[in-house]
Amino acid sequence: MKGGRRRQRVEPRGEVRRVHDGEDLRDEMRRYFAGKPLAYRVRVVDVRLERDGAAVVIAVVVYGDGAERRVSVAVRKCDPAWLVDWPATRELAQ
């Protein structure tokens, strides 16, 4: 790893703060990500504005083993931050 830093899984409480209704969706997200590799780096390559207060973020995720994957994440404008819309993101992945 660059700089010799160890990567650790983000504490779940921190992850759910970035998701609309994250506390309620914690168990579902935990099941979805169980056994999946930890992202090392994320690079946003495009943002498509959708309806009022919604957008789709297109990003390239780089994993610790060097594998890359293009992902789409639905977000919506909350007060004051943009938060992940988990149900809409899951629909995009199907």
Biopython code that builds the backbone (N, CA, C, O; Angstrom):
import numpy as np
from Bio.PDB.StructureBuilder import StructureBuilder

atoms = [
    (1, "MET", "N", (0.827, -1.192, 0.000)),
    (1, "MET", "CA", (0.000, 0.000, 0.000)),
    (1, "MET", "C", (0.867, 1.250, 0.000)),
    (1, "MET", "O", (1.969, 1.250, 0.548)),
    (2, "LYS", "N", (0.377, 2.289, -0.602)),
    (2, "LYS", "CA", (1.130, 3.528, -0.666)),
    (2, "LYS", "C", (1.344, 4.087, 0.727)),
    (2, "LYS", "O", (0.441, 4.082, 1.563)),
    (3, "GLY", "N", (2.554, 4.570, 0.961)),
    (3, "GLY", "CA", (2.864, 5.215, 2.229)),
    (3, "GLY", "C", (2.858, 4.278, 3.414)),
    (3, "GLY", "O", (3.001, 4.726, 4.552)),
    (4, "GLY", "N", (2.698, 2.996, 3.181)),
    (4, "GLY", "CA", (2.729, 2.038, 4.274)),
    (4, "GLY", "C", (1.539, 2.117, 5.221)),
    (4, "GLY", "O", (1.558, 1.504, 6.288)),
    (5, "ARG", "N", (0.517, 2.856, 4.848)),
    (5, "ARG", "CA", (-0.657, 2.985, 5.725)),
    (5, "ARG", "C", (-1.525, 1.754, 5.612)),
    (5, "ARG", "O", (-1.776, 1.252, 4.516)),
    (6, "ARG", "N", (-1.974, 1.282, 6.735)),
    (6, "ARG", "CA", (-2.931, 0.164, 6.734)),
    (6, "ARG", "C", (-4.317, 0.700, 6.492)),
    (6, "ARG", "O", (-4.698, 1.730, 7.049)),
    (7, "ARG", "N", (-5.075, 0.009, 5.663)),
    (7, "ARG", "CA", (-6.465, 0.396, 5.418)),
    (7, "ARG", "C", (-7.346, -0.382, 6.368)),
    (7, "ARG", "O", (-7.185, -1.593, 6.523)),
    (8, "GLN", "N", (-8.258, 0.291, 6.990)),
    (8, "GLN", "CA", (-9.193, -0.362, 7.887)),
    (8, "GLN", "C", (-10.598, -0.092, 7.402)),
    (8, "GLN", "O", (-10.878, 0.948, 6.807)),
    (9, "ARG", "N", (-11.479, -1.042, 7.663)),
    (9, "ARG", "CA", (-12.873, -0.849, 7.306)),
    (9, "ARG", "C", (-13.406, 0.343, 8.098)),
    (9, "ARG", "O", (-13.152, 0.478, 9.294)),
    (10, "VAL", "N", (-14.145, 1.196, 7.406)),
    (10, "VAL", "CA", (-14.734, 2.366, 8.053)),
    (10, "VAL", "C", (-15.735, 1.905, 9.103)),
    (10, "VAL", "O", (-16.510, 0.975, 8.874)),
    (11, "GLU", "N", (-15.711, 2.548, 10.225)),
    (11, "GLU", "CA", (-16.644, 2.199, 11.299)),
    (11, "GLU", "C", (-18.058, 2.360, 10.779)),
    (11, "GLU", "O", (-18.388, 3.395, 10.200)),
    (12, "PRO", "N", (-18.909, 1.345, 10.976)),
    (12, "PRO", "CA", (-20.263, 1.379, 10.399)),
    (12, "PRO", "C", (-21.064, 2.640, 10.724)),
    (12, "PRO", "O", (-21.837, 3.103, 9.886)),
    (13, "ARG", "N", (-20.902, 3.190, 11.892)),
    (13, "ARG", "CA", (-21.648, 4.392, 12.239)),
    (13, "ARG", "C", (-21.306, 5.537, 11.294)),
    (13, "ARG", "O", (-22.177, 6.325, 10.925)),
    (14, "GLY", "N", (-20.030, 5.629, 10.901)),
    (14, "GLY", "CA", (-19.611, 6.664, 9.966)),
    (14, "GLY", "C", (-20.211, 6.464, 8.591)),
    (14, "GLY", "O", (-20.585, 7.432, 7.929)),
    (15, "GLU", "N", (-20.306, 5.228, 8.156)),
    (15, "GLU", "CA", (-20.883, 4.934, 6.846)),
    (15, "GLU", "C", (-22.349, 5.320, 6.787)),
    (15, "GLU", "O", (-22.792, 5.918, 5.807)),
    (16, "VAL", "N", (-23.102, 4.989, 7.813)),
    (16, "VAL", "CA", (-24.542, 5.239, 7.762)),
    (16, "VAL", "C", (-24.878, 6.721, 7.821)),
    (16, "VAL", "O", (-25.972, 7.113, 7.417)),
    (17, "ARG", "N", (-23.975, 7.548, 8.310)),
    (17, "ARG", "CA", (-24.230, 8.990, 8.327)),
    (17, "ARG", "C", (-24.262, 9.575, 6.926)),
    (17, "ARG", "O", (-24.818, 10.654, 6.721)),
    (18, "ARG", "N", (-23.677, 8.883, 5.960)),
    (18, "ARG", "CA", (-23.624, 9.375, 4.585)),
    (18, "ARG", "C", (-24.767, 8.834, 3.737)),
    (18, "ARG", "O", (-24.825, 9.086, 2.533)),
    (19, "VAL", "N", (-25.672, 8.095, 4.360)),
    (19, "VAL", "CA", (-26.788, 7.462, 3.666)),
    (19, "VAL", "C", (-28.096, 7.989, 4.234)),
    (19, "VAL", "O", (-28.286, 8.019, 5.450)),
    (20, "HIS", "N", (-29.006, 8.408, 3.342)),
    (20, "HIS", "CA", (-30.317, 8.851, 3.805)),
    (20, "HIS", "C", (-30.998, 7.684, 4.502)),
    (20, "HIS", "O", (-31.085, 6.593, 3.938)),
    (21, "ASP", "N", (-31.481, 7.897, 5.720)),
    (21, "ASP", "CA", (-32.083, 6.844, 6.558)),
    (21, "ASP", "C", (-31.093, 5.714, 6.837)),
    (21, "ASP", "O", (-31.493, 4.559, 6.988)),
    (22, "GLY", "N", (-29.810, 6.042, 6.905)),
    (22, "GLY", "CA", (-28.763, 5.049, 7.087)),
    (22, "GLY", "C", (-28.910, 4.191, 8.324)),
    (22, "GLY", "O", (-28.633, 2.992, 8.280)),
    (23, "GLU", "N", (-29.341, 4.779, 9.426)),
    (23, "GLU", "CA", (-29.511, 3.981, 10.655)),
    (23, "GLU", "C", (-30.508, 2.854, 10.426)),
    (23, "GLU", "O", (-30.302, 1.735, 10.897)),
    (24, "ASP", "N", (-31.589, 3.143, 9.704)),
    (24, "ASP", "CA", (-32.611, 2.124, 9.435)),
    (24, "ASP", "C", (-32.126, 1.079, 8.428)),
    (24, "ASP", "O", (-32.610, -0.052, 8.428)),
    (25, "LEU", "N", (-31.180, 1.450, 7.577)),
    (25, "LEU", "CA", (-30.712, 0.557, 6.515)),
    (25, "LEU", "C", (-29.392, -0.146, 6.863)),
    (25, "LEU", "O", (-28.851, -0.889, 6.044)),
    (26, "ARG", "N", (-28.879, 0.087, 8.064)),
    (26, "ARG", "CA", (-27.577, -0.437, 8.474)),
    (26, "ARG", "C", (-27.436, -1.942, 8.230)),
    (26, "ARG", "O", (-26.452, -2.369, 7.626)),
    (27, "ASP", "N", (-28.391, -2.749, 8.682)),
    (27, "ASP", "CA", (-28.284, -4.205, 8.539)),
    (27, "ASP", "C", (-28.311, -4.629, 7.076)),
    (27, "ASP", "O", (-27.564, -5.523, 6.677)),
    (28, "GLU", "N", (-29.158, -4.002, 6.281)),
    (28, "GLU", "CA", (-29.225, -4.329, 4.851)),
    (28, "GLU", "C", (-27.896, -4.019, 4.161)),
    (28, "GLU", "O", (-27.409, -4.819, 3.363)),
    (29, "MET", "N", (-27.311, -2.862, 4.467)),
    (29, "MET", "CA", (-26.038, -2.488, 3.862)),
    (29, "MET", "C", (-24.925, -3.418, 4.329)),
    (29, "MET", "O", (-24.063, -3.799, 3.536)),
    (30, "ARG", "N", (-24.933, -3.779, 5.583)),
    (30, "ARG", "CA", (-23.925, -4.694, 6.123)),
    (30, "ARG", "C", (-23.978, -6.037, 5.387)),
    (30, "ARG", "O", (-22.939, -6.591, 5.026)),
    (31, "ARG", "N", (-25.188, -6.557, 5.165)),
    (31, "ARG", "CA", (-25.333, -7.826, 4.429)),
    (31, "ARG", "C", (-24.837, -7.680, 2.989)),
    (31, "ARG", "O", (-24.169, -8.574, 2.471)),
    (32, "TYR", "N", (-25.159, -6.559, 2.344)),
    (32, "TYR", "CA", (-24.757, -6.340, 0.957)),
    (32, "TYR", "C", (-23.229, -6.321, 0.819)),
    (32, "TYR", "O", (-22.684, -6.916, -0.111)),
    (33, "PHE", "N", (-22.549, -5.648, 1.730)),
    (33, "PHE", "CA", (-21.100, -5.488, 1.616)),
    (33, "PHE", "C", (-20.293, -6.603, 2.280)),
    (33, "PHE", "O", (-19.068, -6.624, 2.154)),
    (34, "ALA", "N", (-20.938, -7.516, 2.974)),
    (34, "ALA", "CA", (-20.230, -8.612, 3.648)),
    (34, "ALA", "C", (-19.426, -9.418, 2.631)),
    (34, "ALA", "O", (-19.952, -9.833, 1.599)),
    (35, "GLY", "N", (-18.168, -9.629, 2.928)),
    (35, "GLY", "CA", (-17.313, -10.433, 2.065)),
    (35, "GLY", "C", (-16.788, -9.722, 0.830)),
    (35, "GLY", "O", (-16.026, -10.309, 0.063)),
    (36, "LYS", "N", (-17.177, -8.474, 0.620)),
    (36, "LYS", "CA", (-16.691, -7.724, -0.544)),
    (36, "LYS", "C", (-15.396, -6.996, -0.159)),
    (36, "LYS", "O", (-15.211, -6.624, 1.000)),
    (37, "PRO", "N", (-14.514, -6.799, -1.122)),
    (37, "PRO", "CA", (-13.239, -6.138, -0.809)),
    (37, "PRO", "C", (-13.443, -4.680, -0.414)),
    (37, "PRO", "O", (-14.406, -4.032, -0.824)),
    (38, "LEU", "N", (-12.523, -4.192, 0.381)),
    (38, "LEU", "CA", (-12.546, -2.813, 0.833)),
    (38, "LEU", "C", (-12.018, -1.900, -0.268)),
    (38, "LEU", "O", (-10.988, -2.185, -0.879)),
    (39, "ALA", "N", (-12.724, -0.807, -0.517)),
    (39, "ALA", "CA", (-12.274, 0.164, -1.517)),
    (39, "ALA", "C", (-11.042, 0.886, -0.997)),
    (39, "ALA", "O", (-10.990, 1.311, 0.157)),
    (40, "TYR", "N", (-10.052, 1.017, -1.872)),
    (40, "TYR", "CA", (-8.820, 1.720, -1.520)),
    (40, "TYR", "C", (-8.910, 3.182, -1.931)),
    (40, "TYR", "O", (-8.448, 4.076, -1.222)),
    (41, "ARG", "N", (-9.525, 3.408, -3.112)),
    (41, "ARG", "CA", (-9.627, 4.768, -3.630)),
    (41, "ARG", "C", (-10.894, 4.866, -4.481)),
    (41, "ARG", "O", (-11.286, 3.901, -5.137)),
    (42, "VAL", "N", (-11.528, 6.040, -4.464)),
    (42, "VAL", "CA", (-12.722, 6.292, -5.271)),
    (42, "VAL", "C", (-12.499, 7.589, -6.036)),
    (42, "VAL", "O", (-12.099, 8.600, -5.458)),
    (43, "ARG", "N", (-12.762, 7.553, -7.343)),
    (43, "ARG", "CA", (-12.601, 8.739, -8.187)),
    (43, "ARG", "C", (-13.918, 8.999, -8.909)),
    (43, "ARG", "O", (-14.394, 8.146, -9.659)),
    (44, "VAL", "N", (-14.504, 10.159, -8.690)),
    (44, "VAL", "CA", (-15.746, 10.539, -9.367)),
    (44, "VAL", "C", (-15.395, 10.939, -10.793)),
    (44, "VAL", "O", (-14.505, 11.760, -11.017)),
    (45, "VAL", "N", (-16.111, 10.346, -11.766)),
    (45, "VAL", "CA", (-15.837, 10.656, -13.169)),
    (45, "VAL", "C", (-16.978, 11.421, -13.837)),
    (45, "VAL", "O", (-16.783, 12.037, -14.885)),
    (46, "ASP", "N", (-18.165, 11.383, -13.236)),
    (46, "ASP", "CA", (-19.299, 12.102, -13.829)),
    (46, "ASP", "C", (-20.405, 12.238, -12.792)),
    (46, "ASP", "O", (-20.531, 11.420, -11.882)),
    (47, "VAL", "N", (-21.193, 13.276, -12.948)),
    (47, "VAL", "CA", (-22.389, 13.481, -12.123)),
    (47, "VAL", "C", (-23.511, 13.868, -13.070)),
    (47, "VAL", "O", (-23.401, 14.830, -13.830)),
    (48, "ARG", "N", (-24.601, 13.094, -13.009)),
    (48, "ARG", "CA", (-25.776, 13.380, -13.849)),
    (48, "ARG", "C", (-26.910, 13.864, -12.952)),
    (48, "ARG", "O", (-27.410, 13.123, -12.106)),
    (49, "LEU", "N", (-27.301, 15.107, -13.149)),
    (49, "LEU", "CA", (-28.428, 15.622, -12.385)),
    (49, "LEU", "C", (-29.708, 14.989, -12.904)),
    (49, "LEU", "O", (-29.919, 14.903, -14.114)),
    (50, "GLU", "N", (-30.548, 14.553, -12.004)),
    (50, "GLU", "CA", (-31.807, 13.902, -12.351)),
    (50, "GLU", "C", (-32.936, 14.862, -11.992)),
    (50, "GLU", "O", (-32.862, 16.054, -12.289)),
    (51, "ARG", "N", (-33.956, 14.351, -11.365)),
    (51, "ARG", "CA", (-35.089, 15.177, -10.950)),
    (51, "ARG", "C", (-34.662, 16.103, -9.804)),
    (51, "ARG", "O", (-33.504, 16.088, -9.387)),
    (52, "ASP", "N", (-35.590, 16.896, -9.307)),
    (52, "ASP", "CA", (-35.299, 17.835, -8.217)),
    (52, "ASP", "C", (-34.613, 17.151, -7.047)),
    (52, "ASP", "O", (-35.129, 16.190, -6.477)),
    (53, "GLY", "N", (-33.448, 17.660, -6.703)),
    (53, "GLY", "CA", (-32.745, 17.176, -5.528)),
    (53, "GLY", "C", (-32.158, 15.789, -5.647)),
    (53, "GLY", "O", (-31.852, 15.169, -4.628)),
    (54, "ALA", "N", (-31.989, 15.276, -6.857)),
    (54, "ALA", "CA", (-31.416, 13.939, -7.036)),
    (54, "ALA", "C", (-30.358, 13.978, -8.137)),
    (54, "ALA", "O", (-30.410, 14.803, -9.049)),
    (55, "ALA", "N", (-29.400, 13.063, -8.024)),
    (55, "ALA", "CA", (-28.349, 12.940, -9.027)),
    (55, "ALA", "C", (-27.807, 11.514, -8.996)),
    (55, "ALA", "O", (-28.020, 10.772, -8.036)),
    (56, "VAL", "N", (-27.109, 11.150, -10.055)),
    (56, "VAL", "CA", (-26.394, 9.876, -10.106)),
    (56, "VAL", "C", (-24.914, 10.211, -10.258)),
    (56, "VAL", "O", (-24.516, 10.922, -11.181)),
    (57, "VAL", "N", (-24.119, 9.692, -9.350)),
    (57, "VAL", "CA", (-22.675, 9.886, -9.371)),
    (57, "VAL", "C", (-22.057, 8.631, -9.986)),
    (57, "VAL", "O", (-22.323, 7.516, -9.537)),
    (58, "ILE", "N", (-21.241, 8.819, -11.002)),
    (58, "ILE", "CA", (-20.508, 7.713, -11.628)),
    (58, "ILE", "C", (-19.072, 7.807, -11.105)),
    (58, "ILE", "O", (-18.432, 8.854, -11.201)),
    (59, "ALA", "N", (-18.582, 6.702, -10.556)),
    (59, "ALA", "CA", (-17.244, 6.709, -9.971)),
    (59, "ALA", "C", (-16.497, 5.440, -10.359)),
    (59, "ALA", "O", (-17.099, 4.425, -10.711)),
    (60, "VAL", "N", (-15.186, 5.519, -10.286)),
    (60, "VAL", "CA", (-14.330, 4.354, -10.456)),
    (60, "VAL", "C", (-13.775, 4.023, -9.075)),
    (60, "VAL", "O", (-13.154, 4.864, -8.425)),
    (61, "VAL", "N", (-14.003, 2.796, -8.641)),
    (61, "VAL", "CA", (-13.521, 2.332, -7.338)),
    (61, "VAL", "C", (-12.298, 1.462, -7.590)),
    (61, "VAL", "O", (-12.329, 0.557, -8.424)),
    (62, "VAL", "N", (-11.218, 1.743, -6.861)),
    (62, "VAL", "CA", (-10.003, 0.937, -6.941)),
    (62, "VAL", "C", (-9.884, 0.189, -5.622)),
    (62, "VAL", "O", (-9.949, 0.780, -4.544)),
    (63, "TYR", "N", (-9.710, -1.128, -5.729)),
    (63, "TYR", "CA", (-9.596, -1.977, -4.544)),
    (63, "TYR", "C", (-8.130, -2.213, -4.212)),
    (63, "TYR", "O", (-7.249, -1.936, -5.025)),
    (64, "GLY", "N", (-7.876, -2.722, -3.022)),
    (64, "GLY", "CA", (-6.522, -2.940, -2.548)),
    (64, "GLY", "C", (-5.678, -3.818, -3.453)),
    (64, "GLY", "O", (-4.456, -3.671, -3.481)),
    (65, "ASP", "N", (-6.303, -4.735, -4.201)),
    (65, "ASP", "CA", (-5.557, -5.621, -5.093)),
    (65, "ASP", "C", (-5.330, -4.995, -6.468)),
    (65, "ASP", "O", (-4.788, -5.642, -7.364)),
    (66, "GLY", "N", (-5.745, -3.736, -6.636)),
    (66, "GLY", "CA", (-5.554, -3.037, -7.902)),
    (66, "GLY", "C", (-6.714, -3.160, -8.875)),
    (66, "GLY", "O", (-6.735, -2.467, -9.892)),
    (67, "ALA", "N", (-7.685, -4.029, -8.587)),
    (67, "ALA", "CA", (-8.860, -4.169, -9.449)),
    (67, "ALA", "C", (-9.661, -2.869, -9.431)),
    (67, "ALA", "O", (-9.747, -2.195, -8.405)),
    (68, "GLU", "N", (-10.241, -2.531, -10.572)),
    (68, "GLU", "CA", (-11.075, -1.332, -10.687)),
    (68, "GLU", "C", (-12.479, -1.724, -11.117)),
    (68, "GLU", "O", (-12.681, -2.703, -11.835)),
    (69, "ARG", "N", (-13.437, -0.938, -10.661)),
    (69, "ARG", "CA", (-14.829, -1.174, -11.042)),
    (69, "ARG", "C", (-15.547, 0.162, -11.150)),
    (69, "ARG", "O", (-15.389, 1.029, -10.291)),
    (70, "ARG", "N", (-16.323, 0.324, -12.192)),
    (70, "ARG", "CA", (-17.137, 1.532, -12.383)),
    (70, "ARG", "C", (-18.464, 1.310, -11.661)),
    (70, "ARG", "O", (-19.105, 0.275, -11.843)),
    (71, "VAL", "N", (-18.874, 2.271, -10.851)),
    (71, "VAL", "CA", (-20.113, 2.146, -10.092)),
    (71, "VAL", "C", (-20.967, 3.391, -10.273)),
    (71, "VAL", "O", (-20.464, 4.476, -10.563)),
    (72, "SER", "N", (-22.278, 3.206, -10.095)),
    (72, "SER", "CA", (-23.233, 4.316, -10.113)),
    (72, "SER", "C", (-23.870, 4.392, -8.736)),
    (72, "SER", "O", (-24.290, 3.378, -8.179)),
    (73, "VAL", "N", (-23.938, 5.599, -8.191)),
    (73, "VAL", "CA", (-24.504, 5.809, -6.865)),
    (73, "VAL", "C", (-25.558, 6.901, -6.955)),
    (73, "VAL", "O", (-25.277, 8.006, -7.419)),
    (74, "ALA", "N", (-26.766, 6.593, -6.513)),
    (74, "ALA", "CA", (-27.832, 7.595, -6.479)),
    (74, "ALA", "C", (-27.670, 8.422, -5.206)),
    (74, "ALA", "O", (-27.461, 7.877, -4.122)),
    (75, "VAL", "N", (-27.769, 9.731, -5.349)),
    (75, "VAL", "CA", (-27.685, 10.631, -4.203)),
    (75, "VAL", "C", (-28.848, 11.604, -4.263)),
    (75, "VAL", "O", (-29.452, 11.824, -5.313)),
    (76, "ARG", "N", (-29.144, 12.180, -3.102)),
    (76, "ARG", "CA", (-30.168, 13.234, -3.082)),
    (76, "ARG", "C", (-29.771, 14.324, -2.112)),
    (76, "ARG", "O", (-29.093, 14.089, -1.111)),
    (77, "LYS", "N", (-30.215, 15.520, -2.440)),
    (77, "LYS", "CA", (-29.874, 16.693, -1.642)),
    (77, "LYS", "C", (-30.699, 16.677, -0.374)),
    (77, "LYS", "O", (-31.929, 16.692, -0.413)),
    (78, "CYS", "N", (-30.009, 16.648, 0.740)),
    (78, "CYS", "CA", (-30.648, 16.754, 2.048)),
    (78, "CYS", "C", (-30.173, 18.060, 2.668)),
    (78, "CYS", "O", (-29.537, 18.865, 1.988)),
    (79, "ASP", "N", (-30.453, 18.276, 3.884)),
    (79, "ASP", "CA", (-30.073, 19.539, 4.512)),
    (79, "ASP", "C", (-28.943, 19.310, 5.491)),
    (79, "ASP", "O", (-29.193, 18.703, 6.533)),
    (80, "PRO", "N", (-27.733, 19.742, 5.243)),
    (80, "PRO", "CA", (-27.248, 20.510, 4.105)),
    (80, "PRO", "C", (-26.523, 19.646, 3.075)),
    (80, "PRO", "O", (-26.211, 20.130, 1.988)),
    (81, "ALA", "N", (-26.250, 18.387, 3.389)),
    (81, "ALA", "CA", (-25.377, 17.555, 2.558)),
    (81, "ALA", "C", (-26.139, 16.729, 1.527)),
    (81, "ALA", "O", (-27.351, 16.540, 1.629)),
    (82, "TRP", "N", (-25.403, 16.245, 0.538)),
    (82, "TRP", "CA", (-25.905, 15.236, -0.391)),
    (82, "TRP", "C", (-25.682, 13.892, 0.285)),
    (82, "TRP", "O", (-24.590, 13.625, 0.788)),
    (83, "LEU", "N", (-26.702, 13.045, 0.303)),
    (83, "LEU", "CA", (-26.598, 11.732, 0.931)),
    (83, "LEU", "C", (-26.940, 10.643, -0.079)),
    (83, "LEU", "O", (-27.695, 10.866, -1.026)),
    (84, "VAL", "N", (-26.367, 9.459, 0.143)),
    (84, "VAL", "CA", (-26.643, 8.313, -0.727)),
    (84, "VAL", "C", (-28.091, 7.876, -0.537)),
    (84, "VAL", "O", (-28.576, 7.762, 0.589)),
    (85, "ASP", "N", (-28.767, 7.636, -1.643)),
    (85, "ASP", "CA", (-30.114, 7.067, -1.634)),
    (85, "ASP", "C", (-29.920, 5.569, -1.864)),
    (85, "ASP", "O", (-29.834, 5.118, -3.007)),
    (86, "TRP", "N", (-29.852, 4.803, -0.781)),
    (86, "TRP", "CA", (-29.516, 3.381, -0.861)),
    (86, "TRP", "C", (-30.490, 2.572, -1.724)),
    (86, "TRP", "O", (-30.039, 1.831, -2.597)),
    (87, "PRO", "N", (-31.816, 2.684, -1.515)),
    (87, "PRO", "CA", (-32.723, 1.902, -2.370)),
    (87, "PRO", "C", (-32.556, 2.224, -3.865)),
    (87, "PRO", "O", (-32.579, 1.316, -4.696)),
    (88, "ALA", "N", (-32.393, 3.481, -4.201)),
    (88, "ALA", "CA", (-32.216, 3.863, -5.605)),
    (88, "ALA", "C", (-30.866, 3.378, -6.143)),
    (88, "ALA", "O", (-30.765, 3.005, -7.312)),
    (89, "THR", "N", (-29.840, 3.381, -5.309)),
    (89, "THR", "CA", (-28.537, 2.869, -5.711)),
    (89, "THR", "C", (-28.616, 1.373, -5.993)),
    (89, "THR", "O", (-28.034, 0.898, -6.968)),
    (90, "ARG", "N", (-29.317, 0.639, -5.167)),
    (90, "ARG", "CA", (-29.483, -0.814, -5.376)),
    (90, "ARG", "C", (-30.217, -1.083, -6.699)),
    (90, "ARG", "O", (-29.885, -2.027, -7.416)),
    (91, "GLU", "N", (-31.201, -0.258, -7.009)),
    (91, "GLU", "CA", (-31.908, -0.404, -8.293)),
    (91, "GLU", "C", (-30.971, -0.177, -9.477)),
    (91, "GLU", "O", (-31.063, -0.875, -10.487)),
    (92, "LEU", "N", (-30.067, 0.799, -9.354)),
    (92, "LEU", "CA", (-29.117, 1.066, -10.423)),
    (92, "LEU", "C", (-28.184, -0.119, -10.658)),
    (92, "LEU", "O", (-27.752, -0.362, -11.784)),
    (93, "ALA", "N", (-27.880, -0.848, -9.598)),
    (93, "ALA", "CA", (-26.939, -1.981, -9.685)),
    (93, "ALA", "C", (-27.565, -3.209, -10.335)),
    (93, "ALA", "O", (-26.844, -4.125, -10.731)),
    (94, "GLN", "N", (-28.884, -3.248, -10.452)),
    (94, "GLN", "CA", (-29.544, -4.436, -11.004)),
    (94, "GLN", "C", (-29.674, -4.378, -12.496)),
    (94, "GLN", "O", (-30.208, -5.305, -13.106)),
]
sb = StructureBuilder()
sb.init_structure("model")
sb.init_model(0)
sb.init_chain("A")
sb.init_seg("    ")
for serial, (resi, resn, name, xyz) in enumerate(atoms, 1):
    if name == "N":
        sb.init_residue(resn, " ", resi, " ")
    sb.init_atom(name, np.array(xyz, "f"), 0.0, 1.0, " ", f" {name:<3s}", serial, name[0])
structure = sb.get_structure()
